[in-house]
Amino acid sequence: MKTKYLLILFFTIVSLSGCARMHAGTDVIFGRQALLVDKNETAQYYFQNAAQISPNYTYWSVGLLQGVWSYVGRTEYLTGRYPQARQSLERALSADRNENKDIARLYLGLTLAREGDRQRGVKEIEAGMRGINDWLNYVNQAYAYTYGKYWDATQEIRSTIRTDLAMISARDVDLPQLIAEGEWLGKRMEEESDRAKRQQSYEWNRDNGGRNSRR
């Protein structure tokens, strides 16, 4: 009898956990939609709600895996909540999960720079940019015949990163410009994620339709 109750409890917990992840995933989707059209307060609400429901939730999009606390921190940054953003982004970076943390690191650098910690801010922005550049190179090469070919096909993102890294290396950093470039990069990666997803879906549907039509 005890074993029966333990099994019921186990399956109840599993079911509730699945429901929580489903609701968190819906909130993240709504949050990203708001984020992409600069409705940052609305996006922050959805991401915060998702983090409360499922704090370990990760969002996968065409190879890019991002934790919910990264999204929370980004929208806190974009709404001027810098102390909260720093805490959320540091939490995202300390998470022991297999997710991409380069965008979170970029936004941590932006947050520190906005708070007046220029030296550490520039260091984290540089590390985030290098990480994003390396990740794009990696997916282009390692997944060249699948989703890798959809990411930064024109190399616009990596070209911009190279220009910014050259400015940092020259030690003549125009901090307001670097912050603006970092904010552009963060949003551009989110836009690129959706663009890559649309292109992948289009080509799959086209090829799948072509095979069906030949039968």
N, C-alpha and C positions, 0 to 999 in steps of 0.2 A: 504493500500500500504506500509506503514511504517513497519507494522508487517511482510509483505512478505519479505522485504529487510533484516530485522533483522533475520528472519529464514534462509535466504540464507547465511547471514554472519555467523550465528551460525554453520550451517552444513559445511561451508567452513573451519572454524577454527577446527572443530572436525576432518574433513578429513585430513587437514594438520598435525594436532597433531598425528593422526594415522600413517601417512606416516613417520613423524619424528621418532616415536618410532620404526617403522619397520627398517628404515635405521640405527638407533642407535643399534638395536638388531643385525643386520648383522655385524656392526663394532665390537661389543663386542665379537661375535663368532669368527671373524677373529683374534681379539686381544688375546683371550684365546688360540687359536691354536698356535699363535706365542709365547705366554708366556710359554706354556708347552714344547716348544723345545728351550727355552732360547734365542729366538730372541726378546730381550727386547726392543730394539729401535723400531722395527716394531710394537710390541704390544703396546708400549706407543703411537705411532702415531694413531693407531686405537681407543684406549680407549679415547684419548684426543678428537678425532673427534666425537666419540659417546657422550661425555660429552657436547660438544658444540651444538650438534644437539638436545639432549634431556637430560638436566642436572639432571633430576629426575629419569632417567632410572634405573631399577633394573633387575638383571639377576637371574632367578630361576633355580636351578638344584637339583632335588631329595631332596627337602626340604630346601636347603640352598639358601637363598635370599641375594644377595649382590648388593650394589649400585655401579654405574659407577665410582663415585669419589674414592671409595676404590681401584678399578682397576687402575685408573689414578695414585693415590699416590703410589701404589706398584711398578708400572713400572718406575715411577720417582725415587723411591728409588733404584731400580735395575740398573738404568742407571746413578747413582751417582748424581742426582739432588736433594740433600737433603733438601734445603730450600723449593723448590717447593713441594716436597713430603710431608713435614710437613704440609704445608698449605692445600694440597688436602686431606690428611688423617684426619686432624682436621675438615675439611668441611664434610667429610664422617661421622665422629663421631657425629657432631652436627645436622645432618639431622634428621628431625622429621618424620621418616618413619619406617615402620615395616620391618626391614632388620637385618641380622646378622652383628654385628659390631666388633666381636672379632678378625677377621683376620686383619681388618683395625687398630685396637688397637695394635695388635702384631707388625705390620709394623711401626706404629708410634713410638713404643718403640725402634725398630731397628734403625729407623731414628735418634732419639734423642741420642742413644748410639753412632752412627757413628759421630754425630755432637759434641760429647764430654760431653753431659749431662748424665753422668753415672747413677746417682741416679734416676732421673725420667725415664731414658731409661729402667733400670732394672724393675722399678715399672710397667711400661706399658707393657713390655714383659711378666711379670708374670701375669698381669691381662688378657692379651690376651690369654695366654696359659690356664689359669684357665677357661676362658670363652669357649674356644674351647673344652676343656675336658668336661665341664658341658653340652655343646650343644650335643656332641656325646652321652653322657649318656642319655640325654633327648630323642633324636630321637630314640635311641635303645629301650627305654622303652615305650615311648608314641606311637610310630609307628612300633612296633615290628612285626606286620603282614603285613606291607606295605613296604615303602621305608626305614624305620629305620634299617631293618636287613642287608642292603647293606653297611652301613657305618662302617668302621673300624672293620670289622668282626673278624680280628685276634688280635685286640687291640694293634697293633704296634704303632699307633699314641699316644694313651693314655699312653702306657708304657713309651714311650720316654718323654712325658710331665711330668709324675710322676718323672722320673729321673732328669729332668731339674728343676722342682719345689723343689725337695729335695736339689739340689745344691744351689738354691737361698735361701732357708730357713736356710741352714747352714752358710750363710753369707760369704762363701768362693767362690765367683763368679769368674769364669774364663770368663771374658767378651768376648774375641774372640770366645771361644767355645760356649757361650750362643748365640752370634750373629749367628754363623754358624748353631746352632740347631734351632734358630728361623726362619732362611731362609729356612732350610729344611722343617720345619713344614708348613710354608706358601705355599710352592710349593706342598708339599705332600697333603695338603687339596684340592688343585686344582686338582691334579691327582686323588684323592679319589672321588671327585665329578664326574669325567668322568667314573671312574671304577664302581661306584655305578649305574650310569645311564646305562652303558652297561649291567651290571648284571641284573638290573630291566627289561630292554628291552628283554634280552635273555630269562629270565624266563617267561615274559608275552607272548612272541611269542611261546615259547615251550608249555605253558599251553593252550594258545588259539588254537594252532595247534592240540593239543591233543583232545580238545573238538570238534573241527571241524571234526577230523578224525573218531570220534565215531558216528557221525550223519549219 
